[in-house]
Amino acid sequence: MLETTKMIKRVACASLVALVAACGSAPVGPGFYRVERGDTLSKIARSQRQSVQSIARWNNLTNPDSIEIGQVLRVAPPNGAASTSGAQRTGNASAASTPRSAPGESAAASAPSSISLVWPTSGNVIRSFDGGNSKGIDISAPSGTPVVAAAAGTVVYAGNGLRGYGNLLILKHNAEYLTAYAHNRALFVKEGESVAQGQKIAEVGDTDTNRDMLHFELRYQGRSIDPSRALPAR
């Protein structure tokens, strides 16, 4: 029994990155593709008979090397727009010449309207989402400040097996949404447990960081989106 438990924990830790990145495995519609482990944008472009530039432009990708496991990409021209698969490529060509959103938002930019969150803790936001270096928001609060579930869901990870996150909780809310709560001092829920919106699940701490704070992420279909868009004004 002990060996089985250890094996489960090892598997959980090994798959955590994919879990954070992949919010469910719902099938995607025609003209879209869900990124899998080992994929590159070049590989996807070849398999879909499109150019890297076209796929980057359709998805507002400022960095074609930054795709994530579980991310859903448009791989067919939107609204019949022409593909540039046969276009001449020049050295100064940009994969996304006019990005309209942050790298982590793209097609998911309007998604937060379909989920209603409460603030996971009190305190001031000291770092905002940018979709690149910051895939969530950092909220400064004294050690021991309660951390609550931003929405009802199920605990799919509780532990400290992912470097840089400290004591981490991940909640799955449905097939599309995940929230993550990092750097906690203490965790009060276990994997597999159902939680209600507003229920205390942890306490603010400084595990794997240099100050007391909560790092909070929201993922839609495996892609980081700005959680402040789904949080009430305060």
ABEGO torsion letter per residue (X at the ends): XAAAAAAAAAAAAAAAAAAAABBEABBBBBGBBBBBBGBBAAAAAAAAGBBAAAAAAAAGBABAAABBBGBBBBABBBGGBBBAAABBBBAABBABABBABBAAAEAAAAAAAABBBBBABBEBBABBBAGBABABBBBBBBBGBBBBBABBEBBABBEAABBGAEBBBBBBABAABBBBBBGBABBABBBGBBBBBGBBABBBBABGBABBBBBBBBBBGGBBBBAAAABBBX
